[in-house]
């Protein structure tokens, strides 16, 4: 009995080893925060979404937008990085007593670049107000620019009420909108440099000694918080208020040059085993690593994906033309994405009429995987087909006689011809009748004499 059981077990194991193993579905990473999104920054494709389009408070992540508008003003030439700026009383008065600051004083002079470092590295709220007044003349006018820029970027779930992110019920955004904002800001080299800077020194000013700034982003430096540094991280910005919770906009690049963004909103600091766990950093690092490990870039459709024959009319001896896709569809997909299991939905014209030009669109092909459409390409004719004049004119004749009025006209013409034939026949018959009497009848004597 034992030998039989061992034999059965061996056969079962062998069968399992040779049977194909289905690809495992990508597991939900279940982000531990209020909202999160992971996006392939190179292609704008959302890889993970947890309440990514729900309105949330962004706290100091707001400063990304403030910096973006400053960088645009520099690009337009209205200000420069080395432009000296004098801090106003109104800019200082507009922050709360418990704000994150660099103790900039009214009348103190710093450059635009130094204020940007205060803004993005040390998260100084008064620096944002000073920059806002520098760009727009007042904080209120700058906020108008912020909302206009948000609309321009497609940030449909966003409304700003101030330049720094201090809590206001009318100051909100979404995780996905923050990605759009961060992606736009990262187009600027100056922004990329500042948000990846861990420590920065501002020389003594007219009203302050040397300032040493330390980043608030624990993914790139452990000076403030240890245990969360991530080798692929390249910034970007933290934020926190009681209403917003712990927030983080992060970006990372792997050895292949892929750039992924992760936005965390509404995370908590939780005491676990006597240690404070900062979930904004923990989750951002985990989700970014999850994305790098589980996603890859693949070509899903190309010119060889679907080749079909399309019937051709009026083509003489040519009955069909070869159609194939033009272009490619690439997507960032899970590593277990099985292209052989994808469905190709090919929609072609029932037939095309000559002349056909090479490259002429004759349909489309769409790749569908597990019910989701991943992309569509045009199907085009591979070769040209000339028109047969004989078939073309025959078609015109057929089309002419396919109309009811043409058929009615033919009937009328036929009836007229028949009527004409009948009328001519009747006239001939009548002519023959009377003509016969004159020729075969009695001739009248005129009384003339012969000579």
SENU-107173 format. One line per 8 residues: number of its first residue (from 1); for each residue x, y, z negated of N, C-alpha, C. Coordinates in steps of 0.05 Angstrom, whole numbers, plus 5000, padded with zeros to 4 digits. Each point is the difference from the previous one (the first is absolute). Layout:
N
NUM) X,Y,Z,X,Y,Z,X,Y,Z | ...
end
This chain:
451
1) 5017,4976,5000,4983,5024,5000,5018,5025,5000 | 5021,4999,4985,5018,5023,4998,5013,5006,5027 | 5008,4978,5014,5012,5003,5026,4981,5012,5020 | 4974,4992,4998,4980,5011,5018,4997,5030,4995 | 5000,5008,4975,4996,5029,4993,5024,5016,5010 | 5024,4989,4996,5024,5014,5010,5000,5003,5030 | 4991,4979,5014,4998,5001,5029,4980,5021,5009 | 4977,5000,4986,4979,5020,5007,5010,5029,4996
9) 5015,5004,4977,5010,5027,4994,5021,5008,5021 | 5017,4981,5009,5020,5007,5020,4987,5008,5026 | 4980,4985,5008,4986,5006,5025,4986,5027,4998 | 4988,5006,4977,4987,5026,4996,5020,5023,5002 | 5023,4997,4987,5020,5021,5001,5010,5004,5028 | 5004,4979,5015,5010,5002,5027,4980,5014,5018 | 4975,4994,4995,4979,5013,5016,4999,5030,4994 | 5003,5007,4975,4999,5028,4992,5024,5015,5013
17) 5023,4987,5002,5023,5013,5011,4998,5005,5030 | 4986,4983,5014,4998,5004,5029,4976,5016,5009 | 4980,5003,4982,4977,5016,5007,5007,5030,5001 | 4989,5015,5019,5006,5029,5000,4989,5014,4976 | 5015,5018,4989,4991,5015,4976,4989,5027,5009 | 4974,5005,4995,4989,5026,5008,5013,5023,4986 | 5001,5023,5015,5012,5024,4989,4984,5010,4976 | 5014,5007,4979,4986,5009,4976,4991,5029,5004
25) 4976,5006,4991,4990,5027,5002,5016,5018,4981 | 5006,5024,5008,5015,5019,4984,4984,5007,4975 | 5012,4996,4977,4985,5005,4975,4998,5030,4995 | 4978,5007,4987,4996,5028,4992,5019,5006,4976 | 5017,5020,5003,5019,5006,4978,4987,5012,4975 | 4974,5008,5003,4985,5010,4977,5015,5022,4984 | 5001,5023,5012,5014,5022,4988,4987,5008,4973 | 5017,5004,4980,4991,5008,4974,5001,5030,4997
33) 4980,5013,5012,4998,5029,4999,4973,5008,5011 | 4994,5026,4999,4974,5009,5010,4997,4998,5030 | 5022,5007,5014,4999,4998,5029,5028,4996,5010 | 5002,4987,5023,5027,4995,5012,4997,4995,5030 | 5021,5007,5014,5001,4993,5029,5029,4995,5007 | 5004,4981,5017,5027,4994,5011,4997,5003,5031 | 5018,5016,5011,4998,5006,5029,5027,4996,5013 | 4999,4988,5024,5024,4999,5017,5005,5029,5011
41) 5019,5013,4989,5005,5028,5007,5009,5004,5029 | 5011,4980,5012,5009,5002,5028,4977,5000,5020 | 4978,4987,4992,4978,4997,5018,4973,5009,4989 | 4999,5008,4974,4976,5010,4988,4979,4978,4995 | 5008,4976,4998,4982,4977,4996,4997,4994,4970 | 4976,4999,4990,4995,4994,4972,5003,4970,4996 | 5018,4994,4981,5005,4972,4994,4985,4990,4975 | 4994,5019,4983,4985,4993,4975,4984,5024,4992
49) 4976,4995,4991,4981,5022,4992,4985,4992,4975 | 5004,5016,4979,4984,4997,4976,4988,5027,4993 | 4975,5004,5006,4987,5026,4995,5015,5023,5014 | 5012,4994,5022,5018,5019,5013,4986,5025,5010 | 4973,4999,5003,4986,5022,5012,4980,5013,4979 | 5004,4992,4975,4984,5011,4978,5014,5026,4990 | 4983,5020,4993,5011,5024,4989,5013,4997,4973 | 5024,5010,4997,5015,4998,4975,5014,5026,4995
57) 5010,5004,4976,5016,5023,4994,5029,4994,5005 | 5014,5018,5015,5028,4993,5008,5021,5010,4981 | 4993,5018,4981,5020,5012,4982,5023,5012,5017 | 5025,4996,4992,5022,5015,5012,5008,4989,5028 | 4987,4978,5009,5005,4992,5028,4991,5022,5019 | 4983,5018,4989,4992,5024,5015,5024,5015,5011 | 5022,5000,4986,5023,5015,5007,5011,4992,5027 | 4993,4977,5010,5009,4992,5027,4988,5020,5021
65) 4974,5006,4996,4987,5019,5019,5012,5028,4997 | 5005,5009,4976,5013,5026,4996,5027,5001,5014 | 5016,4980,4997,5026,4999,5013,4997,4999,5030 | 4981,4985,5010,4996,4998,5029,4994,5027,5012 | 4983,5016,4987,4994,5027,5011,5024,5018,4998 | 5016,4997,4980,5025,5017,4998,5019,4992,5023 | 5003,4974,5005,5018,4992,5021,4989,5008,5028 | 4974,5001,5003,4989,5010,5025,5006,5030,5003
73) 4998,5015,4978,5007,5029,5001,5029,5004,5007 | 5017,4983,4990,5029,5001,5007,5004,4994,5030 | 4986,4980,5009,5001,4992,5029,4991,5023,5018 | 4980,5015,4991,4989,5022,5015,5017,5025,4998 | 5019,5000,4981,5019,5022,4998,4991,5023,4982 | 4978,4997,4986,4990,5021,4982,5017,5002,4974 | 5011,4977,4992,5018,4999,4977,5022,4980,5007 | 5021,4999,4983,5022,4981,5004,5006,4987,4973
81) 5015,4978,5001,5008,4986,4976,5016,5019,4981 | 5015,5018,5012,5017,5017,4983,4986,5027,4994 | 4975,5002,5006,4985,5025,4994,4998,5003,4970 | 5009,5023,4988,4997,5004,4971,4971,5007,4994 | 4990,4989,4978,4973,5005,4992,5000,5008,4971 | 4985,5022,4994,4998,5009,4972,4973,4990,4988 | 5002,4986,4978,4976,4988,4988,4982,5023,4989 | 4974,4997,5006,4981,5021,4990,4988,4992,4974
89) 4989,5019,4986,4985,4995,4975,4976,4983,5006 | 4986,5005,5022,4975,4985,5006,5006,4971,5005 | 5023,4994,5013,5007,4972,5005,5005,4985,4974 | 5012,5013,4980,5005,4988,4975,4975,4997,4983 | 4984,5021,5001,4975,5000,4984,4980,4979,5009 | 5002,4990,5025,4981,4982,5012,5004,4971,4991 | 5019,4995,4983,5004,4972,4991,4993,4999,4970 | 4994,4975,4992,4991,4996,4972,5025,4996,4982
97) 4995,5003,4975,5022,4999,4980,5014,4973,5000 | 4985,4979,5005,5012,4973,4999,5010,4990,5028 | 5003,5019,5019,5008,4992,5027,5028,4990,5001 | 5005,4985,5021,5028,4992,5006,5013,5024,5014 | 5021,5010,4988,5012,5025,5011,5031,4998,4999 | 5012,5020,5012,5029,5004,4997,5006,5027,4987 | 4979,5010,4986,5003,5025,4985,5010,5023,5017 | 4990,5002,5024,5006,5023,5017,4986,5025,4989
105) 5014,5021,4998,4989,5024,4987,4992,5021,5021 | 4980,5016,4993,4993,5022,5018,5024,5018,5005 | 5006,5006,5025,5023,5016,5007,5024,4984,5007 | 5000,4974,4995,5023,4983,5006,5001,4994,5030 | 5024,4999,5011,5004,4997,5029,5012,4973,5006 | 4986,4984,5016,5010,4975,5010,4995,4999,5030 | 5014,4982,5014,4996,4998,5029,4976,4981,5005 | 4990,5001,5024,4979,4981,5008,5008,4972,4996
113) 5025,4993,5008,5010,4973,4997,5001,4992,4971 | 5009,5017,4982,5001,4993,4972,4972,4996,4988 | 4981,5016,5009,4973,4997,4991,4988,4973,5010 | 5008,4992,5024,4990,4974,5010,5011,4977,4983 | 5025,5002,4992,5011,4980,4982,4986,4999,4973 | 4994,5024,4990,4985,5001,4975,4972,4988,5004 | 4989,5005,5022,4973,4989,5007,5000,4970,5003 | 5018,4989,5016,4998,4972,5007,5017,4981,4982
121) 5022,5009,4990,5016,4983,4983,4991,5001,4971 | 4998,5024,4989,4993,5003,4972,4970,5005,4995 | 4985,5003,5022,4971,5004,4999,4992,5024,4984 | 5013,5023,5006,4994,5024,4986,4976,5014,5012 | 4979,5004,4983,4975,5012,5010,5003,5029,5008 | 5016,5015,4985,5002,5029,5006,5015,5004,5026 | 5018,4981,5007,5014,5002,5026,4981,4999,5023 | 4979,4983,4997,4980,4998,5022,4985,5026,5003
129) 4993,5013,4978,4986,5026,5001,5017,5021,5013 | 5025,5000,4993,5019,5020,5012,5002,4996,5030 | 5003,4975,5008,5002,4994,5029,4974,5007,5014 | 4977,4995,4987,4974,5006,5012,4998,5030,5006 | 5008,5016,4980,4998,5029,5004,5020,5009,5022 | 5023,4987,5001,5020,5007,5021,4990,4995,5028 | 4985,4978,5003,4990,4993,5027,4975,5015,5008 | 4981,5002,4981,4974,5011,5007,4993,5027,4987
137) 5016,5009,4982,4994,5026,4987,4986,4997,4973 | 4984,4979,4998,4986,4994,4975,4995,4970,4998 | 4995,4991,4976,4994,4972,4996,4974,4992,5013 | 4980,5018,4998,4974,4994,5012,5002,4997,5030 | 5014,5018,5013,5003,4998,5029,5016,4975,5008 | 5019,4992,4983,5016,4976,5006,4982,4975,4998 | 4982,5000,4981,4982,4977,4997,4982,4997,5025 | 4993,5023,5012,4985,4999,5026,5017,4986,5021
145) 5025,5006,5001,5018,4987,5019,5003,4970,4995 | 5001,4993,4974,5002,4972,4993,4976,4984,5011 | 4976,5011,4996,4976,4986,5009,4998,4999,5031 | 5010,5022,5013,5000,5000,5029,5020,4978,5010 | 5022,4998,4987,5020,4980,5008,4989,4972,4995 | 4986,4996,4978,4988,4974,4994,4981,4992,5022 | 4984,5019,5009,4981,4994,5022,5014,4993,5025 | 5022,5015,5006,5016,4995,5024,5012,4972,5000
153) 5008,4990,4976,5012,4974,4998,4979,4977,4999 | 4975,5007,4999,4979,4980,4999,4995,4990,4972 | 5006,5016,4980,4996,4992,4972,4971,5006,4992 | 4982,4982,5008,4972,5005,4998,4989,4999,4972 | 5015,4987,4981,4990,4998,4973,5015,5019,4981 | 5010,5022,5010,5018,5017,4984,4990,5028,4998 | 5003,5012,4976,4996,5029,4996,5019,5009,4978 | 5015,5021,5007,5020,5011,4981,4989,5025,4986
161) 5008,5003,4975,4991,5024,4985,5024,5016,4990 | 5024,4988,5001,5025,5014,4992,5024,4987,5013 | 5024,5012,4998,5023,4990,5014,5016,4979,4984 | 4992,4994,4975,5017,4983,4984,4987,4975,4989 | 4974,4998,5001,4986,4976,4991,4990,5001,4972 | 5002,5023,4986,4987,5002,4974,4970,4993,5003 | 4989,4987,4980,4973,4989,5003,4979,5022,5006 | 4984,4993,5019,4976,5016,5007,4980,4981,5013
169) 4975,5001,4991,4980,4981,5011,4998,5001,5031 | 5007,5023,5012,4998,5003,5028,5027,4996,5015 | 5018,4987,4985,5027,4994,5011,5002,4970,5002 | 4996,4989,5023,4999,4971,5003,5011,4991,5028 | 5005,4975,5002,5009,4989,5025,4996,4969,4999 | 5012,4986,5019,4998,4971,5001,5028,4989,5004 | 5003,4974,4994,5026,4988,5004,5009,5001,5029 | 4981,4995,5018,5007,5000,5028,5007,5028,5010
177) 4985,5020,4990,5006,5028,5007,5028,5008,4991 | 5008,4990,4977,5027,5007,4990,5021,4988,5019 | 4994,4976,5010,5019,4988,5019,5003,5019,5025 | 4977,5010,5010,5001,5018,5023,5017,5024,4994 | 4996,5011,4977,5015,5024,4991,5030,4994,4997 | 5006,4977,4987,5028,4993,4995,5014,4994,5027 | 4986,4986,5018,5012,4993,5026,5007,5026,5015 | 4983,5020,4999,5005,5025,5014,5024,5014,4987
185) 5002,5000,4974,5022,5014,4986,5026,4985,5006 | 5000,4974,5002,5024,4985,5004,5011,5003,5029 | 4986,5014,5017,5011,5007,5026,5022,5021,4998 | 5001,5014,4977,5020,5021,4996,5024,4988,4985 | 5024,5004,5012,5024,4990,4988,5005,5012,4972 | 4994,5026,4997,5003,5013,4974,4983,4986,4978 | 4976,4994,5007,4982,4986,4982,5011,4973,4992 | 5008,4984,5021,5011,4973,4994,5024,5002,4982
193) 5017,5020,5004,5024,5003,4983,4992,5006,4971 | 4981,5019,4996,4993,5008,4973,4987,4978,4985 | 4980,4986,5013,4985,4979,4985,5016,4975,4994 | 5023,4997,5013,5018,4978,4994,5023,5008,4982 | 5000,5025,4991,5021,5010,4982,4993,4993,4971 | 5019,4988,4987,4995,4992,4972,5008,5022,4980 | 5021,5015,5007,5009,5021,4981,5010,5024,5017 | 4994,5024,4990,5006,5024,5015,5006,5023,4980
201) 5020,5015,5006,5007,5022,4983,4995,5027,5013 | 4986,5018,4986,4995,5027,5010,5019,5018,4984 | 5017,5015,5015,5018,5019,4986,4985,5020,4983 | 5015,5013,4982,4988,5020,4983,4988,5022,5017 | 4978,5011,4991,4986,5021,5014,5003,5026,4984 | 4986,5021,5008,5000,5025,4986,4988,4999,4972 | 4985,4977,4995,4985,4999,4974,5003,4972,4988 | 5017,4983,5010,5002,4973,4989,5028,4988,5004
209) 5007,4982,4982,5024,4985,5003,4996,4979,5022 | 5020,4983,5004,4999,4978,5020,4977,4982,4992 | 4985,4991,5020,4978,4981,4996,5009,4973,5012 | 4997,4979,4985,5004,4972,5010,4973,4987,5003 | 4993,4992,5025,4975,4988,5005,5003,4970,5003 | 4981,4985,4990,5000,4971,5002,4973,4991,5011 | 5001,4982,5019,4976,4990,5013,4981,4987,4980 | 4974,5003,5006,4980,4987,4984,4993,4972,5011
217) 5012,4993,5023,4994,4975,5014,5018,4978,4990 | 4989,4982,4984,5016,4978,4989,5006,4978,5020 | 4989,5002,5024,5008,4980,5021,5028,5006,5011 | 5009,5026,4998,5026,5007,5011,5020,5007,4979 | 4992,5002,4975,5019,5007,4978,4988,4993,4973 | 5017,4990,4982,4991,4992,4974,5006,5019,4978 | 5007,5026,5007,5007,5019,4980,4977,5005,4980 | 4976,5003,5011,4977,5005,4983,4987,4974,4990
225) 4997,4981,5018,4987,4974,4993,5016,4978,5013 | 5008,4980,4984,5017,4979,5010,4983,4975,5006 | 5011,4984,5019,4989,4974,5006,4982,4998,5024 | 4999,5021,5016,4982,5000,5024,5014,5007,5026 | 5026,5005,4999,5014,5008,5025,4996,4978,5022 | 4998,5010,5024,4995,4982,5023,5019,5008,5022 | 5016,4982,5009,5022,5006,5018,4990,5011,5027 | 4976,4993,5008,4990,5009,5026,4987,5027,4998
233) 4994,5010,4976,4985,5025,4997,5015,5024,5010 | 4986,5019,5012,5012,5025,5010,4984,5024,4991 | 4985,4998,4978,4984,5022,4990,4971,4989,4996 | 4979,5017,4992,4999,5028,5008,4993,5017,4976 | 4975,4996,4988,4991,5018,4979,4982,4987,4980 | 5004,5008,4975,4983,4990,4978,4979,5021,4993 | 4982,4992,4983,4980,5019,4990,4985,4987,4976 | 4991,5017,4982,4984,4989,4977,4986,5023,4986
241) 4975,4995,4994,4984,5016,4982,4982,4981,4985 | 4987,5009,4979,4982,4983,4985,4977,4990,5018 | 4991,5018,5018,4977,4992,5017,5009,4983,5024 | 5024,5005,5010,5010,4985,5023,5013,4974,4993 | 5010,4998,4976,5016,4976,4993,5028,5003,5012 | 5013,4977,5002,5027,5000,5011,4998,4995,5030 | 5013,5018,5016,4998,4999,5029,5028,4999,5013 | 5002,4988,5023,5026,4999,5013,4995,4997,5031
249) 5014,5016,5014,5003,4997,5029,5028,4990,5006 | 5003,4976,5010,5026,4988,5004,5004,4992,5029 | 5025,5000,5008,5008,4990,5027,5025,4983,4997 | 5002,4980,5017,5024,4983,4999,5007,4990,5028 | 5026,4995,5004,5010,4991,5026,5017,4974,4995 | 4995,4980,5017,5015,4975,4996,5024,5000,5019 | 5015,4978,5000,5024,4998,5017,4995,5001,5029 | 4975,4993,5008,4993,5001,5028,4990,5027,5009
257) 4999,5019,4982,4992,5027,5006,4970,5004,4999 | 4985,4981,4990,4971,5003,4997,4994,5018,4976 | 4982,5019,5004,4992,5019,4979,4971,4994,4991 | 4997,4994,4975,4973,4995,4989,4995,5022,4978 | 4975,5008,4999,4991,5019,4979,4981,4986,4981 | 5002,5007,4975,4981,4990,4980,4991,5023,4982 | 4974,5003,4999,4988,5021,4983,4985,4987,4977 | 5007,5009,4976,4987,4989,4976,4986,5024,4986
265) 4974,4997,4994,4985,5020,4985,4986,4987,4976 | 4998,5016,4979,4984,4990,4977,5012,4976,4985 | 5026,4998,5000,5013,4978,4985,5002,5008,4970 | 5008,4981,4984,5002,5004,4971,5027,4993,4990 | 5008,5011,4977,5023,4991,4985,4990,4982,4978 | 5008,4975,5001,4988,4980,4982,5023,4988,4982 | 4994,4998,4974,5020,4987,4982,4996,4970,5001 | 5021,4986,5009,5000,4971,5002,5024,4989,4986
273) 4996,4983,4980,5022,4988,4985,5018,5022,4988 | 4987,5021,4991,5016,5021,4987,5013,5019,5019 | 4997,4996,5026,5013,5017,5020,4978,5014,5017 | 5006,5025,5006,4981,5015,5017,5005,4993,5029 | 4979,4989,5013,5002,4993,5029,4987,5022,5016 | 5016,5012,5018,4990,5022,5016,4990,4989,5027 | 4974,4996,5002,4989,4985,5023,5002,5015,5026 | 5003,5026,4999,5003,5015,5026,5025,4990,5014
281) 5022,4998,4985,5025,4991,5012,5000,4969,5004 | 4990,4986,4981,5000,4971,5002,4984,4991,5024 | 4977,5011,5004,4982,4992,5022,5011,5009,5027 | 5011,5024,5001,5011,5009,5025,5023,4983,5009 | 5017,4993,4982,5023,4982,5007,4990,4973,5008 | 4980,4989,4986,4990,4973,5006,4986,5000,5027 | 4984,5020,5005,4985,5001,5025,5018,5004,5024 | 5020,5017,4997,5019,5004,5022,5015,4974,5006
289) 5009,4987,4979,5015,4975,5005,4982,4979,5012 | 4975,4999,4990,4980,4982,5012,4996,5005,5030 | 4999,5025,5008,4996,5007,5028,5025,4992,5016 | 5024,5006,4990,5024,4992,5016,5002,4970,5003 | 4992,4985,4980,5002,4971,5001,4979,4987,5017 | 4977,5012,5001,4977,4986,5012,4991,5011,5027 | 5013,5021,5010,4992,5011,5026,5023,5002,5019 | 4994,4997,5025,5020,5001,5021,4987,5014,5025
297) 5017,5009,5018,4990,5013,5024,5000,4979,5023 | 4977,4997,5013,4997,4981,5021,4987,5012,5025 | 5008,4989,5023,4986,5007,5025,4977,4981,5003 | 4976,5010,5001,4976,4983,5001,4989,4998,5028 | 5004,5020,5016,4991,4999,5028,5021,5012,5018 | 5004,4988,5023,5018,5011,5020,4990,4992,5027 | 5017,5005,5021,4991,4995,5027,4996,4970,5006 | 5011,4983,4983,4997,4971,5005,4979,4987,4983
305) 4986,5016,4984,4980,4989,4981,4976,4988,5014 | 4990,5013,5021,4976,4990,5013,5002,5007,5030 | 5001,4979,5016,5001,5003,5030,4975,4987,5011 | 4985,5015,5015,4974,4990,5011,4998,5007,5029 | 4981,4986,5014,4993,5006,5027,4973,5015,5001 | 5000,5021,5016,4975,5015,5003,4992,4998,5030 | 4975,4992,5005,4990,4998,5028,5002,5027,5014 | 5007,5000,5026,5001,5024,5016,4981,4997,5023
313) 4984,5021,5005,4982,5001,5023,5012,5019,5021 | 4993,4995,5025,5009,5016,5023,5030,4999,5003 | 5012,4979,4990,5029,4997,5002,5010,4983,5023 | 4983,4994,5019,5008,4983,5022,5006,4972,4991 | 5025,4991,5004,5007,4973,4992,5008,4999,4971 | 5001,5022,4986,5008,5001,4971,4974,4998,4983 | 4998,4979,4985,4975,4996,4984,5003,5010,4971 | 5024,5004,4990,5003,5007,4972,5026,5016,4997
321) 5003,5013,4976,5024,5014,4993,5007,4991,4972 | 5026,4998,4994,5010,4993,4973,4998,5025,4982 | 4989,4997,4976,4998,5021,4981,5016,4993,4975 | 5015,5019,4989,5016,4995,4976,5000,5025,4983 | 5006,4998,4974,5000,5024,4982,5023,5018,5007 | 4996,5026,4994,5021,5019,5003,5006,5013,4973 | 5026,5001,4993,5008,5010,4974,5003,4978,4979 | 5003,5008,4975,5002,4981,4978,4984,5010,4976
329) 4993,4981,4983,4987,5006,4975,5018,4988,4978 | 5011,5017,4983,5016,4991,4978,4986,5008,4974 | 5002,4983,4980,4988,5006,4974,5018,4990,4978 | 4998,5012,4977,5013,4990,4976,4980,4981,4987 | 5007,4974,5000,4981,4979,4992,5013,4983,4979 | 4984,4984,4985,5011,4981,4981,5019,4981,5014 | 5021,4991,4985,5020,4982,5012,4987,4974,5009 | 4978,4992,4988,4987,4975,5008,4979,5004,5021
337) 5000,5023,5013,4982,5005,5022,5005,4980,5022 | 4980,4984,5007,5003,4979,5020,4987,5009,5026 | 5017,5009,5018,4990,5011,5025,4984,4979,5017 | 5007,4975,4996,4985,4979,5015,4971,4998,4991 | 4994,5009,4976,4973,4999,4990,4984,5025,5008 | 5013,5019,5013,4986,5025,5008,4982,4994,5025 | 4980,5016,5002,4981,4998,5023,5005,5023,5019 | 5001,4994,5026,5003,5020,5020,4973,5004,5013
345) 4989,5024,4997,4974,5007,5012,5006,5016,5026 | 4997,4985,5022,5006,5012,5026,4974,5009,5013 | 4998,5025,5007,4976,5010,5014,5009,5011,5027 | 4991,4986,5021,5008,5007,5027,4976,5006,5017 | 5004,5016,5021,4978,5005,5019,4993,4973,5014 | 4975,4996,5006,4992,4976,5014,5014,4997,5026 | 5005,5023,5013,5015,5000,5025,5008,5029,5005 | 5021,5004,5016,5009,5026,5008,4999,5002,5031
353) 4994,5023,5009,4997,5004,5029,5026,5012,5012 | 5009,4987,5021,5024,5011,5014,4992,5027,5013 | 5019,5019,5002,5029,4996,4994,5005,5001,4970 | 5019,4983,4991,5009,4999,4972,5029,5009,4999 | 5006,5019,4982,5027,5010,4997,5014,4985,4977 | 5025,4994,5004,5016,4988,4978,5000,5018,4976 | 4994,4989,4977,4998,5017,4975,4972,5010,4995 | 4981,4994,5017,4972,5009,4996,4988,4984,4977
361) 4986,5015,4982,4987,4987,4977,4977,4983,5009 | 5000,4975,4991,4978,4982,5007,4987,4988,4975 | 5009,5008,4976,4988,4989,4975,5017,5006,4976 | 4995,4987,4978,5015,5003,4975,5004,4973,4987 | 5020,4999,4982,5004,4976,4984,5004,5010,4971 | 4986,4988,4981,5002,5007,4972,5008,4976,4984 | 5019,5004,4981,5009,4979,4983,4985,5002,4973 | 4987,4978,4993,4984,4998,4976,5011,4978,4982
369) 5004,5007,4975,5011,4980,4981,4984,5001,4974 | 4987,4978,4994,4983,4997,4976,4979,5023,4999 | 4989,5005,5024,4978,5020,5001,5009,5028,5003 | 5026,5006,4998,5010,5028,5002,5013,5004,5027 | 4993,5023,5013,5012,5007,5025,5027,5013,4995 | 5021,4989,5012,5027,5010,4996,5010,5018,5022 | 4986,5001,5023,5009,5017,5021,4987,4992,5027 | 4999,5019,5018,4988,4996,5026,5019,5011,5022
377) 5003,4985,5022,5016,5010,5023,4983,4999,5025 | 5006,5017,5018,4987,4999,5026,5010,4977,5016 | 4983,4987,5016,5007,4980,5019,5001,5013,5027 | 5022,4997,5015,5003,5014,5025,5007,4979,5022 | 4994,5008,5025,5007,4983,5023,5030,5000,5005 | 5010,4976,5005,5029,4997,5004,5008,5008,5028 | 4982,4997,5020,5007,5006,5028,4978,5017,5013 | 5007,5012,5023,4980,5015,5015,4987,4981,5020
385) 4975,5006,5006,4984,4985,5020,4988,5019,5019 | 5005,4997,5026,4988,5018,5020,4972,4992,5007 | 4985,5019,5009,4972,4994,5007,4997,4990,5029 | 4982,4981,5003,4993,4991,5027,4979,5018,5012 | 5006,5014,5022,4980,5018,5012,4975,4986,5009 | 5004,4976,5011,4976,4984,5009,4982,4994,4977 | 5011,4990,4978,4983,4994,4977,4988,5025,4988 | 5015,5022,5002,4990,5025,4989,4975,5010,5016
393) 5002,4999,5027,4977,5009,5016,4977,4981,4997 | 5005,4975,4998,4979,4981,4995,4986,5005,4974 | 5015,5008,4981,4988,5007,4974,4983,5025,5002 | 5009,5020,5016,4984,5023,5004,4973,4994,5013 | 5001,4981,5019,4975,4992,5014,4982,4986,4980 | 5011,4982,4984,4984,4986,4980,4989,5019,4980 | 5016,5019,4991,4989,5019,4981,4978,5017,5012 | 5003,5008,5026,4979,5015,5013,4974,4985,5000
401) 5001,4975,5007,4976,4985,5002,4990,4989,4974 | 5015,5006,4978,4991,4991,4974,4979,5020,4988 | 4998,5024,5012,4981,5020,4990,4972,4995,5011 | 4980,5004,4984,4972,4995,5009,4993,5018,5024 | 5009,5025,4999,4993,5018,5022,5012,4992,5026 | 5025,4988,4998,5012,4990,5025,4984,4977,5012 | 4992,4982,4982,4983,4978,5009,4974,5010,5012 | 4988,5020,4987,4975,5011,5010,5005,5013,5028
409) 5022,5013,5003,5007,5013,5025,5003,4979,5023 | 5013,4978,4993,5003,4979,5020,4972,4989,5008 | 4983,4996,4980,4973,4991,5007,4985,5019,5018 | 5002,5026,4994,4988,5021,5016,5011,4999,5029 | 5026,4998,5002,5013,5000,5027,4991,4975,5015 | 4999,4977,4987,4991,4976,5013,4971,5002,5010 | 4983,5012,4982,4972,5004,5008,4998,5019,5023 | 5016,5021,5000,5000,5019,5022,5008,4986,5026
417) 5021,4984,4998,5009,4986,5024,4979,4981,5010 | 4987,4985,4982,4979,4982,5008,4977,5015,5013 | 4993,5023,4987,4979,5016,5011,5007,5010,5028 | 5025,5009,5003,5009,5009,5027,4999,4978,5020 | 5009,4977,4993,4999,4977,5018,4972,4993,5008 | 4983,5000,4980,4971,4994,5006,4988,5022,5017 | 5007,5025,4995,4988,5022,5016,5010,4998,5029 | 5026,4994,5004,5010,4997,5027,4987,4977,5014
425) 4996,4978,4986,4987,4977,5012,4972,5006,5008 | 4986,5014,4984,4972,5007,5006,5000,5019,5025 | 5018,5019,5001,5001,5018,5023,5006,4985,5026 | 5018,4981,4998,5006,4984,5024,4976,4984,5009 | 4986,4989,4981,4977,4983,5007,4979,5017,5013 | 4995,5024,4990,4980,5017,5011,5009,5010,5028 | 5025,5006,5003,5010,5009,5026,4997,4978,5021 | 5006,4976,4992,4997,4977,5019,4971,4996,5008
433) 4982,5004,4982,4972,4995,5006,4990,5020,5022 | 5004,5025,4996,4990,5020,5019,5017,5001,5026 | 5024,4995,4998,5018,5000,5023,4993,4978,5020 | 4991,4977,4990,4993,4977,5017,4975,5006,5017 | 4981,5015,4990,4976,5007,5015,5007,5018,5023 | 5017,5019,4996,5007,5018,5022,5014,4986,5022 | 5016,4982,4995,5016,4987,5021,4984,4978,5014 | 4984,4986,4986,4985,4978,5013,4972,5006,5008
441) 4990,5025,4998,4972,5008,5005,4995,5012,5028 | 4978,5009,5006,4990,5011,5026,5011,5027,5004 | 5009,5005,5024,5012,5025,5007,4979,5018,5014 | 4999,5024,4994,4980,5019,5011,5009,5008,5028 | 4980,5001,5021,5006,5008,5028,5000,5030,5001 | 5021,5011,5011,5002,5029,5001,4991,5011,5027 | 4996,4982,5019,4991,5009,5027,5022,5009,5017 | 5023,4996,4994,5023,5009,5016,5004,4982,5025
449) 5009,5012,5020,5006,4985,5024,5029,4992,5003 | 5002,4978,5015,5027,4992,5005,5011,5014,5024 | 5023,5006,5000,5013,5013,5023,5024,4985,5009
end
